[in-house]
């Protein structure tokens, strides 16, 4: 009988250590077919889409959450013509700077950013990975942080983002590699 309890306990530990299964989402972002793994507990289909002329936005929510009350959000974007007059490297750097400035404006009392390198993404000419976080988003009592991939290909800038809301912090949030790198790994399943 004791052996069965140890075996049951071992199986529970193995089940807890198993990575969360993901479903592949495939869709069109602007003129390109794209795909990415969307892990549980997110819904495998976008909760919000905006496919305006020259831009695309797909947002994945956890079931029961809304765009106003989300705790975690995966966002895919595309912006056509955003590289006009720039090399792909310059365009990616400009997008990274714009995103950092946006965070800084929303959280002037404590923003932090970490450069996570230039991973390879199938079909992208240039890729920049980063982490952005702010202590309190527009005074709403929540901190916001995200990992982001900025990808440039064919004159278009694409992003894949995994953001999270948690209680506000005193001062700039600190990057937690163990928490954020697995999320970046998920975003890196993005492909054209």
ROLO-139662 format. One record per residue: residue in three letters; x, y, z of N, C-alpha, C in turn. Coordinates in pm, whole numbers, plus 50000, padded with zeros to 5 digits. Example, Ala and Ser with C-alpha at 12.3 -4.5 7.8 and 13.67 -1.06 7.14 Angstrom:
2
REC,ALA,51319,49431,50780,51230,49550,50780,51320,49670,50780
REC,SER,51285,49775,50708,51367,49894,50714,51290,50003,50787
//
This chain:
192
REC,UNK,50081,49881,50000,50000,50000,50000,50087,50127,50000
REC,UNK,50196,50126,50077,50283,50242,50083,50348,50265,49946
REC,UNK,50382,50160,49873,50440,50174,49740,50343,50246,49646
REC,UNK,50215,50213,49657,50115,50280,49572,50108,50429,49601
REC,UNK,50118,50468,49729,50115,50610,49764,50237,50682,49707
REC,UNK,50354,50618,49715,50475,50679,49660,50466,50690,49509
REC,UNK,50411,50589,49444,50394,50591,49300,50296,50702,49260
REC,UNK,50185,50712,49332,50087,50817,49303,50149,50955,49322
REC,UNK,50227,50973,49428,50294,51100,49453,50393,51132,49341
REC,UNK,50469,51034,49298,50566,51053,49191,50496,51092,49061
REC,UNK,50382,51030,49030,50308,51064,48909,50254,51207,48916
REC,UNK,50211,51251,49035,50163,51388,49052,50277,51487,49028
REC,UNK,50395,51457,49079,50511,51545,49060,50547,51552,48912
REC,UNK,50545,51440,48843,50574,51438,48700,50471,51519,48623
REC,UNK,50343,51506,48660,50237,51580,48592,50255,51730,48612
REC,UNK,50294,51771,48732,50314,51913,48758,50434,51969,48683
REC,UNK,50535,51886,48658,50656,51932,48590,50641,51934,48438
REC,UNK,50537,51869,48385,50517,51863,48241,50479,52001,48188
REC,UNK,50542,52048,48081,50508,52179,48026,50361,52184,47985
REC,UNK,50303,52304,47997,50165,52324,47958,50153,52303,47807
REC,UNK,50053,52226,47768,50032,52200,47626,49986,52327,47556
REC,UNK,50021,52340,47432,49984,52458,47355,49914,52414,47227
REC,UNK,49829,52502,47177,49767,52480,47047,49828,52578,46948
REC,UNK,49847,52535,46827,49904,52621,46724,49793,52707,46665
REC,UNK,49813,52839,46668,49723,52930,46599,49789,52965,46467
REC,UNK,49710,52955,46360,49757,52994,46227,49660,53096,46172
REC,UNK,49714,53202,46116,49628,53304,46060,49707,53397,45970
REC,UNK,49639,53494,45918,49697,53589,45828,49723,53718,45905
REC,UNK,49849,53762,45911,49880,53895,45963,49924,53977,45843
REC,UNK,49839,54070,45805,49858,54147,45683,49867,54051,45565
REC,UNK,49977,54055,45490,49986,53972,45370,50057,53840,45393
REC,UNK,50086,53806,45518,50165,53685,45544,50091,53585,45632
REC,UNK,50095,53458,45590,50045,53356,45681,50145,53340,45796
REC,UNK,50094,53335,45918,50179,53322,46036,50123,53216,46128
REC,UNK,50206,53169,46220,50159,53076,46322,50240,53097,46449
REC,UNK,50181,53055,46560,50246,53064,46691,50176,52965,46784
REC,UNK,50252,52911,46878,50193,52827,46982,50124,52915,47084
REC,UNK,49998,52885,47113,49923,52957,47216,49903,52859,47332
REC,UNK,49972,52882,47444,49967,52786,47555,49840,52799,47639
REC,UNK,49803,52690,47706,49699,52698,47807,49755,52786,47918
REC,UNK,49677,52866,47982,49531,52868,47984,49468,52964,47884
REC,UNK,49544,53019,47789,49487,53111,47690,49390,53038,47598
REC,UNK,49290,53111,47553,49203,53059,47448,49286,53049,47320
REC,UNK,49272,52940,47243,49354,52925,47122,49310,53013,47006
REC,UNK,49200,53085,47023,49153,53177,46920,49155,53319,46976
REC,UNK,49185,53417,46893,49191,53555,46943,49059,53598,47006
REC,UNK,49070,53672,47117,48952,53731,47180,48919,53866,47120
REC,UNK,49017,53923,47047,48997,54051,46980,49086,54054,46857
REC,UNK,49029,54102,46748,49105,54118,46622,49072,54254,46563
REC,UNK,49173,54317,46508,49155,54442,46435,49245,54436,46314
REC,UNK,49186,54417,46200,49262,54401,46078,49237,54519,45985
REC,UNK,49275,54638,46031,49258,54760,45952,49357,54760,45836
REC,UNK,49332,54847,45741,49419,54858,45625,49560,54897,45668
REC,UNK,49656,54811,45639,49795,54840,45671,49839,54803,45811
REC,UNK,49747,54752,45895,49787,54707,46028,49703,54587,46068
REC,UNK,49757,54511,46161,49687,54393,46211,49712,54379,46359
REC,UNK,49610,54334,46433,49619,54313,46576,49536,54190,46612
REC,UNK,49600,54095,46677,49533,53975,46727,49567,53963,46875
REC,UNK,49465,53954,46964,49491,53944,47107,49425,53819,47163
REC,UNK,49504,53745,47240,49461,53619,47299,49444,53638,47449
REC,UNK,49326,53604,47499,49292,53622,47640,49277,53489,47711
REC,UNK,49286,53493,47841,49250,53377,47923,49098,53378,47932
REC,UNK,49030,53263,47912,48884,53261,47918,48833,53323,48049
REC,UNK,48730,53407,48035,48672,53477,48149,48729,53615,48170
REC,UNK,48842,53647,48104,48901,53780,48115,48861,53863,47993
REC,UNK,48873,53995,48008,48839,54087,47900,48958,54178,47872
REC,UNK,48948,54257,47768,49055,54352,47736,49068,54459,47845
REC,UNK,48966,54476,47926,48972,54572,48036,49021,54509,48166
REC,UNK,49009,54378,48180,49038,54313,48309,49137,54198,48298
REC,UNK,49223,54198,48200,49312,54084,48178,49424,54080,48282
REC,UNK,49468,53956,48310,49587,53936,48394,49707,53902,48307
REC,UNK,49681,53831,48197,49786,53799,48098,49724,53815,47960
REC,UNK,49808,53855,47865,49760,53882,47731,49871,53852,47632
REC,UNK,49840,53776,47527,49934,53755,47417,49882,53837,47299
REC,UNK,49970,53919,47243,49931,54010,47135,50025,53991,47016
REC,UNK,49967,53984,46898,50041,53980,46772,50003,54105,46693
REC,UNK,50103,54173,46636,50073,54292,46556,50152,54289,46426
REC,UNK,50103,54364,46331,50173,54387,46205,50148,54530,46161
REC,UNK,50251,54596,46110,50238,54734,46065,50311,54747,45931
REC,UNK,50233,54753,45823,50290,54761,45689,50348,54899,45663
REC,UNK,50454,54904,45586,50515,55030,45546,50589,55102,45657
REC,UNK,50604,55038,45771,50667,55102,45886,50818,55114,45872
REC,UNK,50874,55050,45769,51019,55054,45752,51062,55154,45644
REC,UNK,50967,55229,45588,50998,55321,45478,51116,55411,45513
REC,UNK,51218,55409,45428,51335,55493,45446,51435,55441,45547
REC,UNK,51411,55322,45602,51502,55265,45702,51546,55126,45660
REC,UNK,51662,55086,45708,51702,54946,45691,51620,54863,45790
REC,UNK,51614,54731,45771,51543,54647,45868,51597,54664,46011
REC,UNK,51730,54675,46025,51788,54696,46159,51740,54828,46220
REC,UNK,51741,54934,46141,51696,55065,46191,51548,55062,46228
REC,UNK,51468,54994,46147,51324,54987,46174,51296,54912,46304
REC,UNK,51365,54800,46325,51346,54723,46450,51389,54806,46570
REC,UNK,51501,54875,46559,51549,54959,46670,51452,55073,46698
REC,UNK,51396,55132,46593,51300,55242,46611,51174,55192,46681
REC,UNK,51127,55073,46644,51009,55016,46709,51038,54987,46856
REC,UNK,51156,54933,46885,51193,54905,47025,51195,55035,47105
REC,UNK,51251,55140,47047,51257,55269,47115,51117,55325,47138
REC,UNK,51028,55314,47038,50890,55362,47053,50817,55288,47164
REC,UNK,50836,55156,47171,50770,55079,47275,50823,55118,47413
REC,UNK,50953,55136,47426,51012,55176,47554,50963,55315,47594
REC,UNK,50952,55407,47499,50901,55541,47528,50755,55536,47571
REC,UNK,50678,55447,47510,50538,55430,47548,50525,55382,47692
REC,UNK,50607,55285,47729,50606,55237,47867,50651,55348,47961
REC,UNK,50755,55418,47925,50807,55524,48011,50702,55633,48034
REC,UNK,50626,55667,47932,50522,55769,47946,50407,55721,48034
REC,UNK,50378,55591,48030,50267,55536,48109,50306,55514,48255
REC,UNK,50434,55505,48283,50479,55474,48419,50604,55555,48452
REC,UNK,50590,55685,48466,50707,55770,48484,50783,55749,48614
REC,UNK,50725,55677,48711,50793,55659,48841,50875,55531,48851
REC,UNK,50880,55449,48748,50958,55327,48761,50948,55231,48645
REC,UNK,51016,55261,48538,51017,55175,48419,51151,55103,48412
REC,UNK,51150,54979,48364,51272,54902,48347,51267,54831,48212
REC,UNK,51380,54812,48148,51388,54740,48020,51514,54656,48019
REC,UNK,51503,54539,47955,51617,54448,47942,51624,54402,47797
REC,UNK,51741,54414,47737,51766,54364,47602,51788,54214,47611
REC,UNK,51706,54137,47539,51716,53991,47542,51777,53934,47414
REC,UNK,51843,54019,47337,51919,53969,47223,51843,53971,47093
REC,UNK,51896,53893,46999,51842,53886,46862,51823,53741,46822
REC,UNK,51718,53676,46871,51697,53536,46836,51658,53520,46689
REC,UNK,51672,53401,46639,51634,53371,46500,51486,53330,46497
REC,UNK,51412,53391,46406,51272,53356,46384,51258,53325,46235
REC,UNK,51201,53210,46205,51184,53168,46067,51110,53274,45986
REC,UNK,51171,53321,45880,51109,53416,45790,51135,53561,45821
REC,UNK,51200,53592,45934,51226,53732,45971,51367,53772,45927
REC,UNK,51381,53894,45878,51512,53947,45840,51589,53994,45962
REC,UNK,51519,54060,46056,51579,54114,46179,51483,54086,46294
REC,UNK,51540,54049,46409,51460,54023,46529,51528,54088,46649
REC,UNK,51450,54155,46731,51496,54208,46859,51403,54152,46966
REC,UNK,51460,54102,47075,51380,54053,47188,51408,54143,47307
REC,UNK,51305,54168,47386,51324,54251,47504,51218,54228,47609
REC,UNK,51242,54287,47724,51148,54284,47836,51129,54428,47882
REC,UNK,51004,54466,47901,50968,54599,47949,50878,54584,48070
REC,UNK,50893,54672,48167,50807,54666,48285,50792,54804,48346
REC,UNK,50678,54829,48406,50659,54954,48478,50592,54928,48611
REC,UNK,50625,55014,48708,50582,54994,48846,50431,55007,48863
REC,UNK,50370,55102,48795,50226,55122,48808,50176,55185,48678
REC,UNK,50081,55118,48614,50031,55164,48486,49926,55272,48508
REC,UNK,49960,55393,48470,49866,55506,48477,49791,55514,48610
REC,UNK,49857,55480,48720,49797,55493,48852,49683,55399,48883
REC,UNK,49674,55285,48811,49560,55195,48833,49586,55087,48937
REC,UNK,49698,55095,49009,49726,54996,49113,49786,54867,49061
REC,UNK,49816,54862,48932,49876,54743,48873,50009,54776,48809
REC,UNK,50099,54679,48817,50225,54684,48744,50202,54608,48613
REC,UNK,50273,54646,48509,50264,54573,48382,50405,54542,48334
REC,UNK,50422,54420,48288,50550,54378,48230,50521,54291,48109
REC,UNK,50618,54285,48017,50600,54199,47900,50733,54163,47838
REC,UNK,50733,54047,47774,50841,54012,47682,50787,54038,47543
REC,UNK,50877,54080,47454,50833,54115,47319,50939,54073,47218
REC,UNK,50890,54027,47104,50974,54006,46986,50933,54111,46884
REC,UNK,51031,54182,46832,51007,54277,46724,51075,54218,46602
REC,UNK,50995,54194,46497,51045,54125,46378,51019,54210,46255
REC,UNK,51118,54219,46168,51104,54296,46044,51126,54202,45928
REC,UNK,51034,54208,45833,51050,54132,45710,50963,54196,45601
REC,UNK,51018,54203,45482,50943,54253,45366,50884,54392,45384
REC,UNK,50952,54481,45456,50904,54617,45473,50797,54633,45581
REC,UNK,50770,54527,45655,50667,54530,45759,50730,54495,45894
REC,UNK,50680,54562,45999,50722,54531,46135,50612,54449,46201
REC,UNK,50651,54337,46260,50561,54250,46335,50608,54245,46480
REC,UNK,50514,54225,46573,50552,54199,46711,50473,54080,46764
REC,UNK,50533,54012,46858,50466,53910,46939,50497,53947,47083
REC,UNK,50393,53962,47165,50410,54010,47303,50334,53920,47400
REC,UNK,50393,53899,47518,50324,53832,47627,50333,53926,47746
REC,UNK,50219,53986,47783,50215,54084,47891,50143,54028,48013
REC,UNK,50171,54089,48127,50113,54044,48253,50087,54164,48344
REC,UNK,49972,54163,48411,49940,54261,48515,49955,54194,48650
REC,UNK,50023,54260,48742,50035,54216,48881,50023,54341,48968
REC,UNK,50012,54325,49101,50003,54444,49185,50122,54538,49163
REC,UNK,50094,54667,49180,50197,54770,49161,50317,54745,49251
REC,UNK,50433,54788,49205,50556,54771,49282,50608,54908,49326
REC,UNK,50693,54906,49428,50763,55028,49468,50890,55037,49384
REC,UNK,50892,55127,49290,51009,55140,49204,51002,55046,49086
REC,UNK,51102,55053,49000,51104,54972,48878,51101,54823,48909
REC,UNK,51016,54746,48839,51016,54601,48857,51151,54542,48818
REC,UNK,51183,54428,48876,51310,54360,48851,51284,54242,48757
REC,UNK,51369,54225,48659,51357,54115,48563,51381,53982,48633
REC,UNK,51286,53889,48619,51294,53754,48675,51312,53657,48557
REC,UNK,51435,53616,48534,51467,53533,48418,51387,53403,48418
REC,UNK,51372,53338,48534,51299,53212,48541,51152,53227,48506
REC,UNK,51096,53344,48528,50956,53369,48498,50935,53407,48351
REC,UNK,51025,53491,48297,51001,53549,48166,51063,53472,48049
REC,UNK,51174,53404,48069,51238,53336,47955,51152,53223,47896
REC,UNK,51080,53144,47978,50990,53045,47916,50881,53111,47830
REC,UNK,50837,53229,47870,50738,53300,47790,50798,53349,47659
REC,UNK,50922,53396,47666,50991,53434,47542,51007,53311,47452
REC,UNK,51039,53197,47510,51051,53073,47431,50921,53043,47358
REC,UNK,50808,53067,47424,50677,53047,47358,50662,53144,47242
REC,UNK,50694,53270,47262,50683,53367,47153,50772,53330,47036
REC,UNK,50884,53266,47065,50978,53229,46959,50927,53114,46871
REC,UNK,50808,53060,46902,50746,52964,46810,50678,53036,46694
REC,UNK,50675,53169,46697,50617,53248,46590,50693,53219,46461
REC,UNK,50620,53202,46352,50687,53185,46222,50599,53241,46112
REC,UNK,50665,53278,46003,50598,53330,45885,50578,53217,45787
//
